[in-house]
Amino acid sequence: MSKIGIIFKWLFALVAFVVSIIGLVGILNLGLRTYVFTKADQNCYVQPMAAPAPAAKGIDIDQKIVCDANQTSQRQRDAALDLAMIIVGVPIAVFFYRSVRKL
């Protein structure tokens, strides 16, 4: 095999390995935000459309439900992306690494 082919295989293995590492870091980040730093995901700032009623304090219960649903949806999107990077990256990295190591 030519030196260019070997370089490309090493490059593909490196890129796939980096994608896998990014996915693992994302999963670790998601776990830390979910279980350790629970306030890190609270980014729902609701401003009332009209002046609040005198007895109302804080966020309305309906707005809290919407914020929680949005937070859950974002976590699921993050987890899906990170798992996809791991599922795709690891086999590609292993394939190209093994093919270069055989030479």
N, C-alpha and C positions, 0 to 999 in steps of 0.2 A: 504494500500500500504506500502511496506517496506521502510525503511529509505534510502536504496541504490537507489530505484526507485525515491524517492523524490529528492535525491541529483543529480541524473542524469538529471531529468527534470529541476531543477534549473540551472544546468551546461549548458544544451542545450539552455535554455532561455537566459542565460548570454552571451554565445557565439554568438547567433543570434543577440542579442542586440548590442554587440560590432561590429559585421559585419555591422549592420545598421548604427552605428555611424561612422565607417570608410567610408562608402559610402556617408554619409552626409558631412563629412569633405572633401572628394574628390570633391563633387559637389560645395561646398563653395570655395575650392581652385581653381577650374576651373573657377568659376564666377569671383573671384578676379583677376586671371591672365588675363582673357579676357577683363574685363571692367575697372578695377582699375589700376593694375600694368601691363600695356600693353607690356612693354619691357621685362617682365620676361620670356616670351616664345620665344624670339628671340635668337635662338641658332643655326642658320644656318651660319656656317663659311665656305665660299667658297674660295678655293684657285685656282687661274687660272692654267690651264694645261700648258700654254705657256706664254711667256711674253705678257702682254696686249698691245694693240695698244696705241700709244701716246695720242689719243683723248679720249680713254675709261677711265672712272673714276668709281670706286666702283664696285658693283656687276652688272653683265650683266643682262639684263631684263629677259632673259629666266631662268637664275638661280634664280632670285627673284620669278618668278612664281612657280618654283619647290619648293622653300623653303616655300612659302605661302601654297601650296597644301599639303606639308608634315605637316605643323603646323596645318592645318585644320583637316587633317586625324588623327593626334595624339589627338587633342581635342575631336573628335568624339569617338575615342577608349576609352579615359578616361571617357567621359560622359556615354558611354554604360556600362562600367565596374561598375562605381559608381551607376548608376540606377539599374543595376542587383543586386548589393549587397543590396540596399534598398528594392527592390521589393521582394527578397527572404528572407531577414533577418527579416523584420518587421512582416510578418504573422507568421513565425516560432516562433519568440520571444513572440508574443501575444498568440499563441496557447499554448505554454508550460507554460507561466506565468499564464494564466487562468486555465489550468489543475492543476497546483500546488495550486493555490488560492482556488480552490473548496474543497481541502482536509481539 
